[in-house]
Amino acid sequence: MADQDGHPDLDEFDLSKILHALSDENRRSVIVQLAEQPDDTEQFCSVFGMPWAQSTRTHHFKVLRTAGLVWQRDVGNGRMTRLRRDDLEKAFPGLLDLIVAADRKARMGAQ
């Protein structure tokens, strides 16, 4: 059962929700940025450089959180975000690696 903030348990992971969350280029960029950091790296939502207003940012991070892609915790008047790397690997082995590889390929093609 999801917790009070909407973080689903591992057995509740749903590939369609994850793919929906990743269908937005900016949300996918957040996941790739976190995936390229050392394990358990936490970042404030504002550091990802997304072109979102505060209310829009809240919505997009909720989509990532409820899909099971990130953990979030309140810190003062902000939220720290961490990739659920181990849970994603258990639920869908290799998916995160494919997402990062596809992003790199897209970036190289854009140059």
MARMIDREN-988346 format. One record per residue (C-alpha): residue in one letter; x negated, z, y. Coordinates in steps of 0.1 Angstrom, whole numbers. Layout:
N
+---+-------+-------+-------+
| r |     X |     Z |     Y |
+---+-------+-------+-------+
| A |     X |     Z |     Y |
...
+---+-------+-------+-------+
END
This chain:
111
+---+-------+-------+-------+
| r |     X |     Z |     Y |
+---+-------+-------+-------+
| M |     0 |     0 |     0 |
| A |   -13 |    -9 |    34 |
| D |   -24 |    20 |    56 |
| Q |    -8 |    29 |    89 |
| D |   -29 |     3 |   108 |
| G |   -20 |   -25 |    83 |
| H |   -52 |   -26 |    63 |
| P |   -40 |   -38 |    29 |
| D |   -54 |   -23 |    -3 |
| L |   -76 |   -46 |   -24 |
| D |   -48 |   -53 |   -49 |
| E |   -26 |   -65 |   -20 |
| F |   -49 |   -92 |    -9 |
| D |   -31 |  -125 |    -6 |
| L |   -50 |  -158 |    -4 |
| S |   -23 |  -174 |    17 |
| K |   -25 |  -147 |    44 |
| I |   -63 |  -150 |    44 |
| L |   -62 |  -187 |    47 |
| H |   -36 |  -185 |    75 |
| A |   -58 |  -160 |    94 |
| L |   -88 |  -184 |    90 |
| S |   -68 |  -214 |   101 |
| D |   -74 |  -205 |   137 |
| E |  -109 |  -216 |   148 |
| N |  -115 |  -185 |   170 |
| R |  -104 |  -161 |   143 |
| R |  -126 |  -179 |   118 |
| S |  -155 |  -176 |   143 |
| V |  -151 |  -138 |   144 |
| I |  -154 |  -137 |   107 |
| V |  -184 |  -159 |   106 |
| Q |  -201 |  -139 |   133 |
| L |  -195 |  -107 |   113 |
| A |  -206 |  -123 |    81 |
| E |  -239 |  -133 |    97 |
| Q |  -246 |   -97 |   106 |
| P |  -260 |   -70 |    82 |
| D |  -235 |   -53 |    60 |
| D |  -213 |   -27 |    76 |
| T |  -221 |   -39 |   112 |
| E |  -193 |   -29 |   135 |
| Q |  -186 |   -46 |   168 |
| F |  -161 |   -40 |   196 |
| C |  -135 |   -67 |   197 |
| S |  -147 |   -78 |   232 |
| V |  -182 |   -88 |   220 |
| F |  -171 |  -119 |   201 |
| G |  -167 |  -140 |   233 |
| M |  -132 |  -153 |   225 |
| P |  -112 |  -169 |   253 |
| W |   -83 |  -145 |   248 |
| A |   -64 |  -123 |   271 |
| Q |   -62 |   -86 |   260 |
| S |   -27 |   -90 |   245 |
| T |   -37 |  -122 |   227 |
| R |   -69 |  -105 |   214 |
| T |   -48 |   -77 |   200 |
| H |   -26 |  -102 |   182 |
| H |   -55 |  -122 |   167 |
| F |   -73 |   -91 |   154 |
| K |   -40 |   -78 |   139 |
| V |   -38 |  -111 |   120 |
| L |   -73 |  -106 |   107 |
| R |   -67 |   -69 |    99 |
| T |   -34 |   -74 |    80 |
| A |   -49 |  -103 |    60 |
| G |   -76 |   -79 |    48 |
| L |  -105 |   -97 |    64 |
| V |  -116 |   -68 |    87 |
| W |  -114 |   -30 |    90 |
| Q |  -107 |   -17 |   125 |
| R |  -110 |    18 |   139 |
| D |  -102 |    32 |   173 |
| V |  -131 |    44 |   194 |
| G |  -122 |    57 |   228 |
| N |  -101 |    30 |   245 |
| G |  -115 |     2 |   222 |
| R |  -115 |    -8 |   186 |
| M |  -145 |   -13 |   163 |
| T |  -143 |   -42 |   138 |
| R |  -161 |   -45 |   105 |
| L |  -159 |   -73 |    79 |
| R |  -145 |   -63 |    46 |
| R |  -173 |   -81 |    28 |
| D |  -172 |   -62 |    -5 |
| D |  -135 |   -63 |    -8 |
| L |  -133 |  -100 |    -1 |
| E |  -160 |  -107 |   -27 |
| K |  -141 |   -87 |   -53 |
| A |  -108 |  -104 |   -45 |
| F |  -121 |  -139 |   -40 |
| P |  -157 |  -143 |   -52 |
| G |  -176 |  -168 |   -31 |
| L |  -149 |  -174 |    -5 |
| L |  -169 |  -158 |    24 |
| D |  -200 |  -178 |    15 |
| L |  -179 |  -210 |    16 |
| I |  -164 |  -201 |    50 |
| V |  -198 |  -195 |    65 |
| A |  -213 |  -227 |    49 |
| A |  -184 |  -248 |    62 |
| D |  -189 |  -233 |    97 |
| R |  -226 |  -241 |    97 |
| K |  -219 |  -277 |    85 |
| A |  -193 |  -281 |   113 |
| R |  -217 |  -268 |   139 |
| M |  -245 |  -291 |   127 |
| G |  -221 |  -321 |   128 |
| A |  -211 |  -313 |   164 |
| Q |  -247 |  -315 |   176 |
+---+-------+-------+-------+
END
